Amino acid sequence: MFRRFLGVFARSEHPLALFLDDLQWLDAATVDLIEDLLREAAVRHLLLVGAYRDNEVAAAHPLMRKLTAIRSSGAKVSEIKLGTLDHQHVGLLIADALGCNTTTAAPLSELVDAKTAGNPFFVIQFVEALAAEGLLAFDHDAARWTWDVDRIHAKGYADNVVDLMVGKLARLPHEGQKALQQLACLGNVADITTLATTLGTSEDEVHAALWEAVRLELVERLPGLYRFVHDRVQEAAYSQIPEATRAAAHLRIGRILVARTPPEGREEAIFEIAGQLNRGSALITEPGEREQLAEFNLTAGKRAKASTAYASAITYLAAGRALMPEAAGSVAGRSHSRLNLPKPNASS
């Protein structure tokens, strides 16, 4: 069906190009779909462009195995390896940003290059952090940017962009930090209504709390939702939550989602509900709530299976099974019967 759907748009007179980012995070079912599209002769006039971080994709990664299989089938596959900016290009970028020549900018560009290894995103974030800390400042009398390399070295910036982003987030107002942490728990993107509900505030208060983060281009405000501009920003926001309290944070969000979602609408939101509650399941002690979460996982597993996302289905079903009593007592027996899950035995 999906092949036929793409065929509506991918025609000789109007070829179709699709761009998919972050292929390293694809689930097995989506990787299988990509393989089918590229190997199936029925889908013509289609250009599929994918991007992934090669440092996160080893030879044994499902994506690499599929690419090998696609090449073996005769499909045309081209690879463009994007490297980091070399020292010269970092120097040009810094000189252009500061309105000076590369010779003048050389001491700063050398430091930036050493701290960021030429990663463009890291370069921009690092320079912005220097400006925010006053270590890179505009001298109005001299009409030029000034900096002190020794002071920057003394600041002790880590060679980790997440640490850099954490420092940037720490300068936000408290309410903004709290909102970003909640958004990070919900994922890379969340609708405003859900964010307001989990924060216990109005949508207007959410907008006010995130205004500075939007201004600093840490998140972007889209119609009806907020989204992190980069997964490293989400990672930094999430790292601000003490590790010991993360499970409780997810459990709280999951309970709120259950409470605000009517029973007839829970199946539509089942992946979000099960995902949040599973992250806090270790803190659930009430048998009735554990059984309810097992049912949520069963529903999520069935939906994932129906979508041929078998790996995800197994994960949900295993999570649900782990919530059930190990001893096959009368209550456990009734629960297993109702959930249609196998009772434990000596071999399981």
C-alpha positions in Angstrom: 0.0 0.0 0.0 2.8 2.4 0.8 4.5 1.6 -2.5 1.3 2.4 -4.3 0.9 5.6 -2.3 4.4 6.8 -3.2 3.7 5.9 -6.8 1.1 8.6 -6.9 3.8 11.2 -6.5 6.9 9.6 -7.9 6.5 9.8 -11.7 8.8 10.4 -14.6 7.4 13.9 -15.1 7.5 14.7 -11.4 10.2 12.7 -9.5 9.9 12.5 -5.7 12.7 13.2 -3.3 12.4 12.2 0.4 14.9 13.2 3.1 15.0 11.2 6.4 17.3 12.4 9.2 18.8 10.4 12.1 18.6 7.0 10.4 20.7 5.6 13.4 17.5 5.7 15.5 15.2 3.9 13.0 13.4 0.8 14.3 13.7 -2.5 12.5 10.3 -2.2 10.8 11.2 1.2 9.2 14.5 -0.1 8.0 12.7 -3.0 6.4 10.4 -0.6 4.7 13.3 1.4 3.3 14.8 -1.8 2.0 11.6 -2.7 0.3 11.2 0.7 -1.3 14.7 0.7 -2.7 14.7 -2.9 -3.9 11.2 -2.9 -5.4 11.2 -2.2 -9.1 7.6 -1.0 -8.9 8.8 2.2 -7.1 10.6 4.3 -9.7 11.5 8.0 -10.0 12.2 8.1 -6.2 15.3 9.6 -4.6 15.7 8.7 -0.9 18.3 10.7 1.0 19.1 9.6 4.5 21.5 11.1 7.1 23.0 9.3 10.1 25.9 9.7 12.5 28.5 7.2 11.4 30.1 7.2 14.9 26.8 5.7 16.2 26.4 3.1 13.5 28.7 0.1 13.6 29.1 -2.6 11.0 26.6 -4.8 13.0 23.9 -2.1 13.1 20.7 -3.1 11.3 21.0 0.0 9.0 24.4 -1.1 7.7 23.3 -4.7 7.1 20.3 -3.4 5.1 22.5 -1.1 3.1 24.7 -4.0 2.2 21.6 -6.0 1.2 20.3 -3.1 -0.9 23.6 -2.8 -2.7 23.7 -6.5 -3.4 20.3 -6.3 -5.0 21.6 -4.0 -7.7 19.9 -0.8 -6.4 22.0 2.3 -6.8 23.4 3.6 -3.5 25.7 6.5 -3.2 27.4 7.6 0.0 28.6 11.1 0.8 30.7 11.3 4.0 30.5 14.7 5.6 33.5 15.5 7.7 33.9 18.2 10.3 35.1 21.7 9.4 38.9 21.8 9.1 40.9 24.4 10.9 40.9 26.8 8.0 37.1 26.7 7.7 36.7 27.2 11.4 38.9 30.3 11.1 36.8 31.6 8.2 33.6 31.1 10.1 34.9 32.9 13.2 36.4 35.7 11.2 33.2 36.2 9.3 31.1 36.2 12.5 33.3 38.7 14.2 33.9 40.9 11.1 37.6 40.7 11.1 40.4 38.9 9.1 41.5 35.4 9.8 44.9 36.5 11.1 43.2 38.6 13.8 40.8 35.8 14.6 43.5 33.1 14.6 44.0 32.8 18.5 40.3 32.5 19.1 39.6 30.2 16.1 42.4 27.9 17.2 40.9 27.6 20.7 37.4 27.0 19.3 38.6 24.4 16.9 40.4 22.6 19.7 37.3 22.6 21.9 34.8 21.6 19.2 36.8 19.4 16.9 35.3 21.3 14.0 31.7 20.3 14.5 29.6 23.1 13.1 26.8 22.9 15.7 29.4 22.8 18.5 31.3 25.8 17.0 28.2 28.0 17.0 27.1 27.0 20.5 30.6 27.5 21.9 30.9 31.0 20.4 27.5 31.9 21.7 28.4 30.7 25.1 31.5 32.8 25.2 29.4 35.9 24.3 26.9 35.1 27.0 29.6 34.7 29.6 31.2 38.1 28.5 34.3 36.3 27.4 33.7 37.5 23.9 32.5 41.1 23.9 32.1 44.0 21.5 34.3 47.0 22.3 32.2 50.0 21.1 35.1 52.5 21.4 37.4 50.3 19.2 34.4 49.2 17.1 35.6 45.5 17.2 35.1 42.2 19.0 37.6 41.5 21.8 38.4 38.3 23.8 41.1 37.0 26.2 42.2 33.5 25.4 43.8 33.0 28.8 40.5 33.9 30.5 38.6 31.5 28.3 41.1 28.7 29.1 40.8 29.6 32.8 37.0 29.2 32.6 37.6 25.5 32.1 35.1 24.7 29.4 34.6 21.0 29.0 35.2 19.4 25.6 31.6 18.1 25.7 28.8 20.0 24.0 26.2 18.6 26.4 28.1 20.2 29.3 28.2 23.3 27.3 24.5 23.2 26.7 23.8 22.5 30.4 25.7 25.7 31.3 23.6 27.6 28.7 20.3 26.1 30.1 21.4 26.9 33.7 21.3 30.6 32.8 17.6 30.5 31.9 15.0 31.5 34.4 13.8 28.8 36.8 10.4 28.4 35.1 12.1 28.1 31.7 14.4 25.3 33.0 11.5 23.5 34.5 9.5 23.6 31.3 12.5 22.4 29.2 13.0 19.5 31.6 9.4 18.5 31.3 9.6 18.8 27.5 12.7 16.6 27.5 10.8 13.9 29.5 8.0 14.0 26.9 10.5 13.7 24.0 11.9 15.8 21.3 8.6 17.4 20.6 5.3 17.8 22.6 2.0 19.6 22.0 1.3 22.6 24.2 -1.7 21.1 25.8 0.2 18.1 27.1 3.1 20.3 28.2 0.7 22.7 30.1 -1.1 19.7 31.8 2.1 18.1 33.0 3.4 21.4 34.3 0.1 22.2 36.0 0.0 25.6 34.3 -1.9 27.4 31.5 -0.8 27.4 27.9 -0.1 31.1 28.2 2.2 30.4 31.2 4.0 27.8 29.1 4.6 30.3 26.3 6.0 32.8 28.9 8.2 30.2 30.5 9.7 29.1 27.2 10.0 32.5 25.6 13.7 33.0 26.5 14.5 29.4 25.3 12.9 30.2 22.0 14.8 33.5 21.7 18.1 31.7 22.3 17.1 29.1 19.6 17.1 26.2 22.0 13.6 25.2 21.1 11.2 26.3 18.4 7.6 27.1 18.7 5.4 25.6 16.0 1.6 25.6 15.6 0.3 23.8 18.7 3.7 22.4 19.9 7.3 23.0 20.9 10.3 21.1 19.6 14.0 21.0 20.6 16.2 22.4 17.8 18.7 19.6 18.3 18.7 16.3 20.2 21.8 17.5 22.1 19.7 20.3 23.6 17.1 17.8 24.7 19.9 15.6 26.1 21.2 18.6 28.1 17.8 19.5 29.4 17.1 15.9 30.5 20.5 15.7 32.2 19.5 18.6 34.5 16.9 16.2 36.1 18.7 14.4 39.0 19.0 10.8 37.9 17.4 9.6 41.2 14.2 11.5 40.4 13.8 10.7 36.7 11.7 7.5 37.2 9.4 9.5 39.4 9.1 12.3 36.8 8.1 9.8 34.1 5.7 8.1 36.4 4.0 11.4 37.2 3.7 12.3 33.6 2.3 8.8 32.7 -0.3 9.1 35.5 -1.4 12.5 34.3 -1.7 11.2 30.7 -3.9 8.3 32.0 -6.0 10.7 34.0 -6.7 13.2 31.3 -7.2 10.6 28.5 -10.7 9.1 28.4 -10.8 5.3 28.2 -12.1 5.4 24.6 -9.1 7.6 23.6 -6.3 5.7 25.4 -5.5 3.3 22.5 -4.7 6.3 20.3 -2.2 7.6 22.9 -1.1 4.2 24.1 2.5 4.5 23.1 3.0 7.8 24.9 1.2 6.4 28.0 3.0 3.1 28.1 6.3 4.7 27.4 6.1 7.1 30.3 4.8 4.6 32.8 7.3 2.0 31.8 10.1 4.4 32.7 8.7 4.7 36.2 7.4 1.2 36.6 9.9 0.3 39.3 8.2 2.8 41.6 4.7 1.3 41.1 3.8 -0.9 44.1 0.0 -1.0 43.9 -1.1 -4.3 42.3 -4.0 -2.8 40.5 -1.8 -0.1 38.9 0.8 -2.7 37.8 -1.9 -4.8 36.2 -3.3 -1.7 34.4 0.2 -0.9 33.1 0.5 -4.6 31.9 -2.7 -4.1 30.0 -1.4 -0.9 28.5 1.7 -2.7 27.3 -0.4 -5.5 25.9 -2.4 -2.9 23.9 0.8 -1.2 22.7 2.3 -4.5 21.8 -0.7 -5.5 19.7 -0.7 -2.2 17.9 3.0 -2.4 17.2 2.6 -5.9 15.9 -0.3 -4.9 13.7 2.1 -2.3 12.2 4.7 -5.0 11.7 7.0 -3.3 14.2 7.8 -6.6 15.8 10.9 -5.5 17.8 8.8 -2.8 19.4 6.0 -5.2 20.0 8.3 -7.6 21.8 9.6 -4.8 24.0 6.1 -3.8 25.1 4.9 -7.4 25.7 8.1 -8.2 27.7 7.6 -5.1 29.8 4.0 -6.1 30.5 4.9 -9.6 31.3 7.5 -8.4 33.8 4.8 -6.5 35.7 2.8 -9.7 36.4 3.3 -11.8 39.6 5.8 -14.6 39.2 3.8 -16.9 41.4 0.8 -18.4 39.6 -1.6 -17.8 42.5 -5.3 -17.2 42.1 -5.1 -13.5 41.5 -2.2 -14.0 39.1 -4.0 -16.7 37.3 -7.0 -14.5 36.7 -4.8 -11.7 35.6 -2.9 -13.9 33.1 -6.2 -15.2 31.8 -7.6 -11.8 31.2 -4.5 -10.5 29.6 -4.0 -13.6 27.6 -0.3 -13.8 28.7 1.4 -17.1 29.4 1.5 -18.2 33.0 5.0 -18.6 34.4 6.4 -22.1 34.5 9.6 -23.8 35.2 10.9 -23.4 31.7 10.0 -19.7 31.2 
